[in-house]
Amino acid sequence: MMTEIAPRIIVDEKVRFGKPIIKGTRVPVDLVLAKLAAGMTYEEVMRDYDLAKEDILASLEYASQQLANEEIKSIG
């Protein structure tokens, strides 16, 4: 079953083990982020994975929201 968890971002238990992917593709959000972190440009990611700029921006927004909602607990 496919569930949209953010604009342009879905999870589908049958695709990529249920990891967040770009809607309409099999491209995982974490792959997009890793490629950008490794120094690829938006244009290179768009060309290599057949994505739109909006897909990349949606991946960044999704990651930002996940970090913003992360709760860190001190142990000790």
C-alpha positions in Angstrom: 0.0 0.0 0.0 1.3 3.4 -1.0 1.2 6.3 1.5 2.2 9.9 0.8 4.1 11.1 3.9 5.1 14.5 2.5 4.5 16.3 -0.8 6.2 14.2 -3.5 7.4 11.7 -1.0 5.8 8.3 -0.5 6.4 5.0 1.2 5.3 1.7 -0.3 6.1 -1.5 1.5 6.6 -3.2 -1.9 9.2 -0.7 -3.1 12.7 -0.3 -1.5 11.6 -2.1 1.7 9.2 0.7 2.6 11.8 3.4 2.6 10.7 7.0 1.6 11.0 7.4 -2.1 10.2 10.1 -4.7 6.6 9.7 -5.9 6.4 8.0 -9.3 10.0 6.6 -9.0 11.9 4.0 -7.2 14.5 6.6 -6.1 15.0 6.7 -2.3 15.1 10.1 -0.5 18.3 9.1 1.3 20.0 8.4 -2.0 19.2 11.9 -3.3 20.5 13.4 0.0 23.7 11.3 -0.2 24.4 12.3 -3.7 24.0 16.0 -2.9 26.2 15.5 0.2 28.8 13.9 -1.9 29.0 17.0 -4.1 26.7 16.2 -7.0 24.8 19.3 -8.3 21.0 19.4 -8.6 21.4 19.1 -12.3 23.5 16.0 -12.1 21.1 14.3 -9.7 18.2 15.3 -11.9 19.9 13.9 -15.0 21.2 10.7 -13.5 17.9 9.8 -11.7 15.3 11.4 -14.0 14.0 13.7 -11.3 12.6 17.3 -11.3 14.1 20.0 -9.2 10.9 19.9 -7.1 11.7 16.3 -6.3 15.1 17.3 -4.9 13.6 20.2 -3.0 11.0 17.9 -1.6 13.7 15.5 -0.4 15.5 18.3 1.4 12.3 19.6 3.0 11.4 16.1 4.1 14.9 15.6 5.7 14.7 19.0 7.3 11.3 18.2 8.9 12.6 14.8 10.2 15.5 16.5 11.9 13.3 19.3 13.3 11.0 16.7 14.9 13.9 14.6 16.2 14.1 14.3 20.0 17.5 13.9 21.5 17.6 12.4 25.0 20.6 12.7 27.3 21.7 9.5 28.9 23.8 9.7 32.0 
